[in-house]
Amino acid sequence: MRWLILLPGGPGALLGGWLGDHVGLRSALAFGGTAASLLALVAWRLPVIRSIKVLPTLKAEAITPYSADPPIVNRL
């Protein structure tokens, strides 16, 4: 999930900087806001997302995978 959020950040920053430099800051911000709103609308209309009624739950072993490990002791 973290990769899905962070991966487009670098190219998006480069594109935003280029747009801000060539077409102006207000136009670049308007483009970014419009694009984000359109993507949210498309995602909202997808049947995969609209069909989810209950959030998925994790299994017990996925929640506490390191609970059996001994505690870390500082040995200085």
N, C-alpha and C positions, 0 to 999 in steps of 0.2 A: 504494500500500500504506500509505503514511504517513497518508493521509486516512482510510482505513478504521480506523486505530488511534486517531487523534486526534479525529476528528469526534464520536464519541459521548461524549468526555470531559467537555465542558461540560454537556450535559443530564444526564449521569450524576452529575456532582458536585452539580448542583441537586437532582436527585431524591434522592440520598443524604443531602444536608443536610436536605431537607424530611422524609424518613423518620426520620432521627435525631432531629429536633426533635419530631415528632408521635408516634412510636411507641417511641422509645428507641433508644439506640445499639446495644445488643446485638441487638435485633430487626432493625434496619436492616442490621447486619453479617451476621446469619444469612440474611436475605433475599438480600443480594448474593452471598453464598457459594453459596447454593442455586441461585440463578439462573445463576451462572457455571458451576456443575457441570452443570446441566441443559442449558445451551447447548453445553458441551463434549461431552456425551453425544449430543446431537442431531447435532452436526457430525461426530462419530466414526462415527455410523451412516449418514450420507449416502453413497449409492453413488458419487457423484462423487469424494469424498475417499478412500474405500476402494479405488477402482479404480486410483489412482495408485501405480505400482510404482517409477518412476524419476523423479527430480527433473528438471524441464526445464533445459536449458542455454542460455546466451546465445551469440549469434553474436559473432565476433571484433570486428566494427565496433561492437557495442553495449558491449563491455567497455572499449575504449580510444577513445572518440570524439574526444578532444582531443589525441591523441598527435602529430598533425601541426602543432599550433599552436606558434609560437615561444615561447621562455621569456619570462616577464615580468621586465623589468629595472626596478629602482628608479632613477628619474632625479631625484634631488634636488640 
